[in-house]
Amino acid sequence: MPGKKIFSLEFPLGLLIADNGYPDRTGKSASLRNARYWNSMTVNLMRYIDYWLGKPLCFLLSCVNASLKIFGLKKTGRKGTPKKILFIKLSELGALVLAYPLLKRAQEECPGVKLFFVTFEKNRDIFALFGNIIEADNILTIREDSVGVFVSDTFRVVRKMAKERVDIIFDLELFSRFTAILTFLIRADKKTGFYNYTFEGLYRGNFLTHRIQYNPLLHISKSYLSLWQTVKQEKKNSPEMSKKIKDKDITLPKAQVASEVAKQIEGKLKEFGIVKENKLFLLNPGEGTLPLREWPLENFITLSKRLLEDPNNRIILVGTKSGHKKAELLCAGIRKRRCLNLVGQTSLPELLSLFNLADALICNDCGLAHLASLASIKKFVIFGPETPKVFGPLGKDKWIICSELPCSPCLSALNNRDSACKDNICLKIIEPGDIHKLIQKNV
């Protein structure tokens, strides 16, 4: 085909050979083990920096903050209905979807309010699916390309928001010290976020004027929305809340896909022999960022083979480019032509269009499951070290697969998602055959 190909059915075996990607005695390739090791090292490095650098910085800036209060140098904000509100949530695309009810509430209760959002650059496109809640120019992003770029973007964001003089800052990170420092540097009359109160550890300074106790048993979308209850109060320094968050208060955006994008996706699928009569199963085997949360790759391969026993079924692999190694290994394990690898090759609108065309999505607990909640697709989401009661996707047509071992969940905001577990038995004991039967029954 002339021009740039969005899709490719071919599996680059040469890439695996060059990367020594053949499985070892454990059934895992060297490339996959190396990717997992690197991702684990990156996450651990972030935790290390956040603890050893973030903690003393929070203490130092807390002393500065207290001094400003003592000497009456704290700025006074505008009274009445807020005119400018800033939300900060850097990581996790799925969490941005779950924050939508809070953004919608702010827009509804403060007519004419100017909303800003600070997030990582890779998450920018999700806001286009939220309608007109936040203008494109008001989405400030921080890149993760290098330490220098990260620091430069951080200072750019701080300068920009300091000039805007926002009335309220919502820190939506659970216990990140970096975002706590951002709230201090940007400065606003009101700063609201999650606070540990009598929970041990997780110190991140005294910058919040409205301290909301994080509830590890409440769905995170309701925790986010609860932050709004106190914005009319001058301050909040105790954990009690006055109103229940009802299920009907949690809404999802009505994401629309441009007709030209949908037609383009349909046309490309036809080029590769995929027609409306075929059943389409979207799979995401994971990316290796948090291997403890991922169902074993060999189980995904077994499930894929079961699905392809029906000649009418087709498999499409989806996800971000960081998951390309696992996708390639899954393709190699299947060794069939009815598997289309689109990992790292679709934009968010294209992915949403695929969700609307496909019959089912099978994936680990990840942001993809939350994005799929914006579309008309059946979702089969595999949970292990984290609980679906707090982080499960919203919406209908979802089936949560969870072993419910007494040790699970072991990952929590209260332990910085750092478990001592080295063997995710909670996921390994989930049989591909059981998931296949569940899919056959409901798709």
C-alpha positions as CSV (number, residue, x, y, z in Angstrom):
1,M,0.0,0.0,0.0
2,P,1.3,3.5,-0.8
3,G,1.7,6.0,2.0
4,K,1.8,5.5,5.7
5,K,0.3,2.3,7.1
6,I,-1.7,2.6,10.3
7,F,-2.1,-1.1,10.7
8,S,0.2,-4.1,10.2
9,L,-0.6,-7.8,10.2
10,E,3.1,-8.8,10.0
11,F,5.0,-9.9,13.0
12,P,8.7,-8.7,13.0
13,L,10.4,-12.0,14.0
14,G,13.8,-10.5,13.3
15,L,13.3,-8.0,16.1
16,L,12.9,-10.8,18.6
17,I,15.9,-12.7,17.2
18,A,18.1,-9.6,17.5
19,D,16.8,-9.1,21.0
20,N,17.4,-12.7,22.1
21,G,13.6,-12.9,22.5
22,Y,13.3,-16.7,22.6
23,P,11.6,-18.0,25.8
24,D,13.8,-19.4,28.5
25,R,13.0,-22.3,30.9
26,T,10.4,-20.2,32.6
27,G,8.6,-19.5,29.3
28,K,9.4,-15.8,29.4
29,S,11.6,-14.2,26.7
30,A,14.8,-12.2,27.6
31,S,13.3,-9.1,26.0
32,L,10.2,-9.3,28.1
33,R,12.2,-9.9,31.3
34,N,14.5,-7.0,30.5
35,A,11.5,-4.7,29.8
36,R,9.9,-5.7,33.1
37,Y,13.2,-5.1,35.0
38,W,13.6,-1.7,33.5
39,N,10.0,-0.6,34.1
40,S,10.3,-1.9,37.7
41,M,13.5,0.0,38.2
42,T,11.9,3.2,36.8
43,V,8.9,2.9,39.2
44,N,11.2,2.2,42.2
45,L,13.4,5.1,41.3
46,M,10.4,7.4,41.3
47,R,9.4,6.1,44.7
48,Y,12.9,6.6,45.9
49,I,13.1,10.2,44.7
50,D,9.6,11.0,46.0
51,Y,10.6,9.7,49.5
52,W,14.2,10.9,50.0
53,L,13.9,14.2,48.1
54,G,10.2,14.9,48.3
55,K,9.8,14.4,52.0
56,P,12.5,16.9,53.2
57,L,11.3,19.4,50.5
58,C,7.7,19.1,51.8
59,F,9.0,19.7,55.4
60,L,11.1,22.7,54.3
61,L,8.3,24.3,52.4
62,S,5.9,23.6,55.2
63,C,8.2,25.7,57.4
64,V,8.1,28.5,54.8
65,N,4.3,28.1,54.6
66,A,3.9,28.4,58.4
67,S,6.2,31.4,58.5
68,L,4.1,33.2,55.9
69,K,1.0,32.6,58.0
70,I,2.7,33.9,61.2
71,F,3.9,37.1,59.6
72,G,0.6,37.6,57.7
73,L,2.1,37.3,54.3
74,K,-0.3,34.8,52.9
75,K,-2.2,36.3,50.0
76,T,-6.0,36.7,50.2
77,G,-8.1,35.2,47.4
78,R,-11.2,36.5,45.7
79,K,-14.5,36.0,47.7
80,G,-17.6,34.4,46.4
81,T,-18.0,32.0,43.5
82,P,-14.6,30.9,42.2
83,K,-13.6,32.2,38.8
84,K,-10.5,30.0,38.2
85,I,-10.0,26.4,39.3
86,L,-6.9,24.2,38.8
87,F,-6.9,20.4,38.9
88,I,-3.7,18.5,39.1
89,K,-3.5,14.8,38.1
90,L,-0.3,13.8,36.5
91,S,-0.4,10.0,35.9
92,E,-2.9,7.3,35.0
93,L,-5.2,8.0,32.1
94,G,-8.0,5.9,33.7
95,A,-8.0,8.2,36.7
96,L,-8.7,11.2,34.5
97,V,-11.8,9.4,33.2
98,L,-12.8,8.8,36.9
99,A,-12.2,12.5,37.7
100,Y,-14.8,13.6,35.1
101,P,-17.7,13.8,37.6
102,L,-15.7,16.3,39.6
103,L,-14.9,18.4,36.6
104,K,-18.6,18.3,35.5
105,R,-19.7,19.4,39.0
106,A,-17.4,22.4,39.0
107,Q,-18.6,23.5,35.6
108,E,-22.3,23.1,36.6
109,E,-22.1,24.9,40.0
110,C,-19.8,27.7,38.9
111,P,-21.2,29.1,35.7
112,G,-18.5,30.9,33.7
113,V,-15.7,29.3,35.7
114,K,-12.3,29.0,33.9
115,L,-10.9,25.5,34.5
116,F,-7.3,24.5,34.2
117,F,-5.7,21.0,34.3
118,V,-2.0,19.9,34.8
119,T,-1.1,16.4,33.6
120,F,1.5,14.5,31.8
121,E,1.8,15.2,28.1
122,K,0.8,11.6,27.2
123,N,-2.6,12.2,28.7
124,R,-3.5,15.4,26.8
125,D,-5.7,13.8,24.1
126,I,-8.2,12.3,26.7
127,F,-9.6,15.8,27.3
128,A,-10.9,16.0,23.7
129,L,-13.4,13.3,24.7
130,F,-14.7,15.4,27.6
131,G,-16.5,17.9,25.4
132,N,-16.0,21.6,26.2
133,I,-15.3,21.3,29.9
134,I,-11.7,22.5,29.7
135,E,-10.3,24.6,26.8
136,A,-7.3,23.2,25.0
137,D,-5.1,26.2,26.0
138,N,-5.9,25.5,29.6
139,I,-4.5,22.0,29.6
140,L,-0.9,22.4,30.8
141,T,1.3,19.3,30.3
142,I,4.6,18.1,31.7
143,R,6.8,15.8,29.5
144,E,8.7,12.8,30.9
145,D,11.4,12.6,28.2
146,S,14.3,13.5,30.5
147,V,15.0,15.1,33.8
148,G,15.9,18.4,32.2
149,V,12.7,18.5,30.2
150,F,10.6,17.5,33.2
151,V,12.1,20.3,35.4
152,S,11.8,22.8,32.6
153,D,8.1,22.0,32.0
154,T,7.4,22.1,35.7
155,F,8.7,25.6,36.0
156,R,6.8,26.7,32.9
157,V,3.6,25.3,34.4
158,V,4.3,27.0,37.8
159,R,5.0,30.4,36.1
160,K,1.8,30.2,33.9
161,M,-0.5,29.2,36.8
162,A,1.1,31.8,39.2
163,K,0.1,34.5,36.7
164,E,-3.4,33.2,36.5
165,R,-4.0,33.5,40.2
166,V,-6.4,30.6,40.5
167,D,-8.9,30.6,43.4
168,I,-8.9,26.8,44.1
169,I,-6.4,24.0,43.5
170,F,-7.6,20.4,43.5
171,D,-4.7,18.0,44.0
172,L,-6.1,14.7,42.7
173,E,-3.0,12.6,43.3
174,L,-3.5,10.4,46.3
175,F,-0.2,11.0,48.2
176,S,2.3,12.3,45.7
177,R,4.7,14.7,47.3
178,F,5.6,16.3,43.9
179,T,2.0,17.5,43.3
180,A,1.9,18.7,46.9
181,I,4.9,20.9,46.2
182,L,3.3,22.1,43.0
183,T,0.3,23.3,45.0
184,F,2.6,25.3,47.3
185,L,4.6,26.9,44.4
186,I,1.5,27.8,42.4
187,R,-0.3,29.2,45.4
188,A,-4.0,29.8,45.8
189,D,-6.4,30.8,48.5
190,K,-7.8,27.3,48.7
191,K,-6.0,24.1,48.2
192,T,-7.9,20.8,48.6
193,G,-6.7,17.2,48.4
194,F,-6.4,14.0,50.3
195,Y,-4.8,14.0,53.7
196,N,-3.6,11.1,56.0
197,Y,-4.9,12.5,59.4
198,T,-4.3,9.5,61.7
199,F,-2.9,7.2,59.1
200,E,0.8,6.5,59.6
201,G,3.3,7.7,57.0
202,L,2.5,9.4,53.7
203,Y,3.7,12.8,55.0
204,R,3.5,15.5,52.3
205,G,3.5,18.8,54.2
206,N,0.8,21.2,55.5
207,F,-0.1,23.0,52.2
208,L,-3.7,22.0,52.0
209,T,-6.4,24.3,53.4
210,H,-9.1,21.7,52.8
211,R,-7.9,18.3,54.0
212,I,-10.1,15.4,52.9
213,Q,-9.4,12.0,54.5
214,Y,-8.7,9.4,51.8
215,N,-11.1,6.5,52.1
216,P,-9.5,3.2,50.8
217,L,-12.9,1.5,50.7
218,L,-14.7,4.1,48.5
219,H,-14.6,4.1,44.7
220,I,-12.0,6.7,43.6
221,S,-14.6,8.5,41.4
222,K,-16.6,9.2,44.6
223,S,-13.5,10.2,46.5
224,Y,-12.7,12.7,43.8
225,L,-16.3,14.1,43.8
226,S,-16.2,14.4,47.6
227,L,-13.5,17.0,47.4
228,W,-16.2,19.4,46.1
229,Q,-18.2,19.3,49.3
230,T,-15.9,21.6,51.2
231,V,-15.1,24.3,48.6
232,K,-17.5,26.8,50.1
233,Q,-15.9,26.4,53.5
234,E,-13.1,28.7,54.5
235,K,-11.0,25.7,55.6
236,K,-11.3,22.0,56.4
237,N,-9.1,20.5,59.1
238,S,-11.1,17.5,60.2
239,P,-12.1,14.3,58.4
240,E,-15.9,14.2,58.8
241,M,-18.1,14.7,55.7
242,S,-21.7,15.7,55.6
243,K,-23.2,14.3,52.4
244,K,-23.2,10.8,50.8
245,I,-22.0,10.5,47.2
246,K,-24.8,8.7,45.4
247,D,-24.3,6.4,42.4
248,K,-26.3,8.7,40.2
249,D,-23.8,11.5,40.9
250,I,-21.1,9.6,39.0
251,T,-21.4,10.2,35.3
252,L,-19.3,9.5,32.3
253,P,-18.7,11.9,29.3
254,K,-20.6,11.2,26.1
255,A,-17.6,10.8,24.0
256,Q,-18.2,11.2,20.2
257,V,-16.0,9.9,17.4
258,A,-15.8,11.9,14.2
259,S,-17.5,10.1,11.4
260,E,-14.4,10.3,9.2
261,V,-12.4,8.6,11.9
262,A,-14.9,5.8,12.2
263,K,-15.1,5.3,8.4
264,Q,-11.3,5.3,8.2
265,I,-11.1,2.5,10.8
266,E,-13.8,0.5,9.1
267,G,-12.1,0.8,5.8
268,K,-8.7,-0.3,7.2
269,L,-10.3,-3.3,8.8
270,K,-11.8,-4.3,5.5
271,E,-8.4,-4.1,3.9
272,F,-7.2,-6.8,6.2
273,G,-10.2,-9.0,5.6
274,I,-12.2,-8.1,8.7
275,V,-15.9,-7.7,8.0
276,K,-19.0,-6.9,10.1
277,E,-19.8,-10.5,10.3
278,N,-16.6,-11.2,12.3
279,K,-16.5,-11.1,16.0
280,L,-13.8,-8.7,17.2
281,F,-11.9,-9.3,20.4
282,L,-9.6,-6.5,21.6
283,L,-6.8,-7.7,23.8
284,N,-4.2,-5.8,25.9
285,P,-1.7,-8.1,27.6
286,G,-0.1,-5.3,29.6
287,E,2.9,-3.0,29.3
288,G,5.2,-4.2,32.1
289,T,5.1,-1.0,34.1
290,L,3.7,-2.8,37.2
291,P,4.2,-6.5,36.4
292,L,2.5,-7.5,39.6
293,R,-0.8,-6.3,38.2
294,E,-0.6,-8.3,34.9
295,W,-2.1,-11.7,34.1
296,P,0.6,-14.0,32.8
297,L,1.4,-13.6,29.1
298,E,1.1,-17.4,28.5
299,N,-2.5,-17.2,29.8
300,F,-3.3,-14.5,27.3
301,I,-1.8,-16.7,24.6
302,T,-3.9,-19.7,25.8
303,L,-7.1,-17.6,25.9
304,S,-6.4,-16.2,22.4
305,K,-6.0,-19.7,21.0
306,R,-9.3,-20.7,22.5
307,L,-11.0,-17.6,21.0
308,L,-9.6,-18.4,17.6
309,E,-11.0,-21.9,17.6
310,D,-14.1,-20.2,16.2
311,P,-13.1,-19.3,12.5
312,N,-15.4,-16.3,12.7
313,N,-13.4,-14.7,15.5
314,R,-10.6,-12.1,15.1
315,I,-8.2,-10.7,17.6
316,I,-6.9,-7.1,17.6
317,L,-4.1,-6.2,20.1
318,V,-4.4,-2.6,21.4
319,G,-2.5,-0.4,23.8
320,T,0.3,2.2,24.0
321,K,3.7,1.7,22.4
322,S,5.3,0.7,25.7
323,G,3.5,-2.6,25.4
324,H,4.8,-3.5,22.0
325,K,7.2,-6.3,23.2
326,K,4.4,-8.2,25.0
327,A,2.1,-7.8,22.0
328,E,4.8,-9.2,19.7
329,L,5.3,-12.2,21.9
330,L,1.6,-12.8,22.0
331,C,1.5,-12.7,18.2
332,A,4.4,-15.2,18.1
333,G,2.6,-17.5,20.6
334,I,-0.6,-17.6,18.5
335,R,1.1,-18.1,15.2
336,K,-2.1,-17.3,13.3
337,R,-3.0,-14.7,10.7
338,R,-6.3,-13.7,12.4
339,C,-4.4,-11.5,14.9
340,L,-3.9,-7.8,14.1
341,N,-1.3,-6.0,16.1
342,L,-2.2,-2.3,16.6
343,V,-0.3,-1.6,19.8
344,G,1.1,1.9,19.7
345,Q,-0.5,2.6,16.3
346,T,-3.8,4.2,17.2
347,S,-4.8,7.6,18.4
348,L,-7.4,8.0,21.2
349,P,-10.2,8.7,18.7
350,E,-9.2,5.7,16.6
351,L,-9.1,3.5,19.7
352,L,-12.5,4.7,20.8
353,S,-13.8,3.9,17.3
354,L,-12.4,0.4,17.6
355,F,-14.2,0.1,21.0
356,N,-17.5,0.9,19.3
357,L,-16.9,-1.6,16.5
358,A,-15.5,-4.5,18.5
359,D,-17.5,-7.0,20.6
360,A,-15.3,-7.3,23.7
361,L,-12.2,-6.0,25.4
362,I,-10.1,-8.4,27.5
363,C,-7.4,-6.6,29.6
364,N,-5.7,-6.3,33.0
365,D,-6.7,-3.6,35.5
366,C,-5.4,-0.6,33.5
367,G,-6.4,2.8,31.9
368,L,-7.7,1.0,28.8
369,A,-10.6,-0.5,30.7
370,H,-11.7,3.0,31.9
371,L,-11.4,4.4,28.4
372,A,-13.5,1.6,27.1
373,S,-16.2,2.6,29.5
374,L,-16.9,5.6,27.2
375,A,-17.9,3.2,24.4
376,S,-20.4,0.5,23.7
377,I,-18.1,-2.5,24.2
378,K,-18.3,-5.4,26.6
379,K,-15.3,-5.4,29.1
380,F,-13.7,-8.3,30.8
381,V,-11.2,-6.8,33.3
382,I,-8.8,-9.0,35.3
383,F,-7.9,-7.7,38.8
384,G,-5.3,-9.1,41.2
385,P,-3.3,-6.9,43.6
386,E,-5.7,-4.0,43.5
387,T,-9.4,-3.9,44.3
388,P,-12.2,-3.2,41.7
389,K,-14.2,-1.8,44.5
390,V,-12.0,1.3,44.4
391,F,-10.5,1.3,40.9
392,G,-13.0,-0.7,38.8
393,P,-14.2,0.8,35.5
394,L,-17.6,2.6,35.5
395,G,-20.5,2.0,33.2
396,K,-22.4,-1.1,32.0
397,D,-21.4,-4.3,30.2
398,K,-18.4,-5.1,32.4
399,W,-17.3,-8.3,34.0
400,I,-14.6,-8.2,36.7
401,I,-12.5,-11.3,37.1
402,C,-10.9,-11.5,40.5
403,S,-9.6,-14.4,42.5
404,E,-10.4,-12.7,45.9
405,L,-7.5,-14.4,47.7
406,P,-7.2,-13.3,51.4
407,C,-3.9,-11.5,50.6
408,S,-5.5,-9.4,47.8
409,P,-5.5,-6.5,47.4
410,C,-2.0,-5.7,48.5
411,L,-1.5,-2.6,46.5
412,S,-2.9,0.6,47.9
413,A,-2.4,4.4,48.0
414,L,-1.5,3.9,51.6
415,N,1.6,1.8,50.8
416,N,2.5,3.8,47.7
417,R,1.5,0.8,45.6
418,D,4.6,-1.0,46.7
419,S,3.9,-4.5,47.7
420,A,6.3,-7.0,49.2
421,C,4.7,-9.7,47.0
422,K,7.0,-11.3,44.4
423,D,4.6,-13.8,43.0
424,N,1.2,-12.7,41.9
425,I,-0.6,-15.9,42.6
426,C,-3.9,-13.9,42.7
427,L,-3.6,-13.5,39.0
428,K,-1.9,-16.8,38.1
429,I,-4.7,-18.9,39.5
430,I,-7.2,-17.3,37.2
431,E,-7.7,-19.9,34.4
432,P,-7.9,-19.0,30.7
433,G,-10.7,-21.6,30.4
434,D,-12.8,-19.9,33.0
435,I,-12.5,-16.5,31.3
436,H,-13.3,-18.1,27.9
437,K,-16.5,-19.6,29.3
438,L,-17.5,-16.2,30.7
439,I,-16.9,-14.6,27.3
440,Q,-18.8,-17.3,25.4
441,K,-21.8,-16.9,27.7
442,N,-21.9,-13.1,27.4
443,V,-20.6,-12.2,24.0
